Amino acid sequence: MSEARNFHMPPEEFRKWGHSVVDWIADYQKRIETFPVLSRSNPGELRKRLPSKAPEHGEPFKSILEDIDRLILPGITHWQSPNFFAYFPANTSGPSILGELLSAGLGVQGMLWATSPACTELETHVLDWMADMVGLPDNFKSAGPGGGVIQDSASSAVLCALLAAREGATGFQTNEHGCDGKLVAYTSVHAHSSVEKAVKVAGLGRRQLRLIEADSAYAMRPDLLANQVQADRAAGLHPFFVSATLGTTSSSAFDPLPEISQVCRRENLWLHVDGAMFGPAAVCPEFRHLQRGVEAADSYAFNPHKWMFTNFDCDCFYVADRAVLIKTLSVLPEYLRNQATESGAVIDYRDWHIPLGRRFRALKLWFVIRHYGLEGLRYHIRRHVELAQVFARWVEESRDFEMTAPAPLNLVCFAHKAGNEFNRRLLERINQGGQMYITHCVLGGRYCLRFCVGQTHTEAEHVRRGWELIQQTAASLNRP
Ligand SMILES: *Cc1c(COP(=O)(O)O)cnc(C)c1O
């Protein structure tokens, strides 16, 4: 048989194109402010320009790379732009991108310790570092009864927490027999939608989720939580899980953990704490008071992929008691049996999350922490908070705008005094202009604008120009 033609990219060619791709990314970083922040692409626009069938014959890498500029860039919303103030940041950085590249280069599957010991051990170690970095108690570290794991997202983390809580509350009977329709979970009306999704995915039924009302600062009211739990118990139901938020998505409200955890202890409920956005801020000691009470949590999650210069995906998920989580998610088919697992001396992270396979995500986090050091991380997070606080002062001092929620960190919720419809038009006009991107939320029936500072390269001048643009745009719109 003659030797088959080899279609692969040889290492020397890979080296050449690898350099080109890194050059492309470096140039992108330099020219990022020349693009409209919010993509102007219309629905279906990209697909119209793509061939309807996959190519029969391989194409030169040069033309593939050229299509990034020609086809892909117009459909990109520039999350890494320093003028991106929308949603929450999903920031990244040089060391993170390089860590991600190496992870792809190694291409390992870290489902078991045995399938790449370094992938597991680096993850355990970096998450122990991280627990210290953000001031978590020792029981979340691997030497204690708990431990940390990297999840793809805070959504997956809350699902895993909910499943472990469900099994803990039912003596692992739900795993065996399915839901009995009695389990009830609790969160605040301002909690992230991922809690509702977890409840749906876990098979509880959405009616088994209670949304607890918030106080005037949009934080969950622990008295109403306690009342609702008691009412549900009296109705013969089985309360088992509370998800509290440190830094809500709408307005960065902080649910009062000390009071909520008291209710949880008294009522024997699993307390999950969602610090998706806020979490990294706790590397600064002056912001740690905001997470007071986190030591009483059964699980805690936060996202370096939001505000710690680590590209998506990277969520740090901690549990106080890993045994329940592992027993909940563990399934051991014959083909995965191995000596290391059987010895009990190693961690197999496949039992700590939903999928089997897992990427080597600890690498980029390790790079970021080592590149910046705690000093660098603190410097940039403080800087973002400082810039947001300056913006908040401008809003407070302005005649036309006002604050609509407390702004303890890097998110400012505010509104023009001319009403909801005006604010809606204002937001649309600002984002159409392409010079910056902000989003909205609704608080107490009021349409608010959100200005969140957290992009890697956002500086004082971007925030100042953003505020000027908001004022100028408002002045150019007709009042109702
Ligand atoms: C962003 C956010 C989430 C969702 O994060 P993913 O990692 O995208 O799942 C959950 N909770 C809060 C408070 C958030 O801000």
The ligand as an ORCA input file, in Angstrom:
! r2SCAN-3c Opt
* xyz 0 1
  C     -21.995     36.763     35.808
  C     -22.679     36.186     36.972
  C     -23.065     34.847     36.988
  C     -22.904     33.941     35.796
  O     -21.582     33.688     35.525
  P     -21.162     32.596     34.465
  O     -19.768     32.264     34.865
  O     -21.264     33.232     33.136
  O     -22.076     31.440     34.617
  C     -23.641     34.352     38.123
  N     -23.838     35.134     39.197
  C     -23.483     36.420     39.228
  C     -23.699     37.233     40.458
  C     -22.889     36.986     38.109
  O     -22.540     38.259     38.124
*
